[in-house]
Amino acid sequence: MREPHGTGTAAKLNWLRAGVMGANDGIVSTAGLVVGVAAATTEVSAILTAGFAGLSAGAVSMALGEYVSVSAQRDTERALLRLERRELEQMPEAELEELTGLLQAKGLEPDTARAAAKELTERNALAAHAEVELGIHPDELANPWVAALSSAVSFIVGALVPLLVVVLPPEHLRIPITFVSVLVALALTGTVSAYLGGARRGRAVVRVVIGGAIAMAVTFAVGYLFGTTAG
């Protein structure tokens, strides 16, 4: 795996990982729902209604949750940047000493740290302090609307896998094919997630596949028992 470099790389990887996780959630939650309903009834309309209801609710929930979370993060980052800007205006020398100390803590020699702090301050004092002191890139604050949209889209893409698979095969193969298809899709998302995170693929794949299998088994049992009782 190539080591990523460049401004914004970490943020892009975080978005990709979030997208993979959103797709994974869409697969698991929708698969559990449609398998449970399919175990209780063979009516395609009922399965589709439940599936699309779950897809819609899940996508909206994911989007709202991501929007609120990222908005709170962005508000915090903006507040920290305002405070840093005010400190730079009111006590520039103290801030220069602080930046020098932070650079020394990263391993630079005192003279080198001082020279680097001066150069960074002259170039863009706020950006220097934000990045070194706060770990924030002022020009790359998270966008809550982009987060909400990407989360909703990734959830929908994932949810479409079990939703389409469950209604396409013949009735007697509906649930087995859905089980297999969902587990394959989860194995794929686990592989991509592990690749992006630099983790071991085998462990990540086993984790998501077992989790999805358990979720579908539980909802299948619930749907089967309720369907039998209703019948």
Secondary structure, DSSP 8 states (H G I E B T S, - for coil): -----STTHHHHHHHHHHHHHHHHHHHHHHHHHHHHHHHH---HHHHHHHHHHHHHHHHHHHHHHHHHHHHHHHHHHHHHHHHHHHHHHH-HHHHHHHHHHHHHHTT--HHHHHHHHHHHHHHHHHHHHIIIII---GGG---HHHHHHHHHHHHHHHHHHHHHHTTSS-GGGHHHHHHHHHHHHHHHHHHHHHHHHT--HHHHHHHHHHHHHHHHHHHHHHHHHHHHHH-
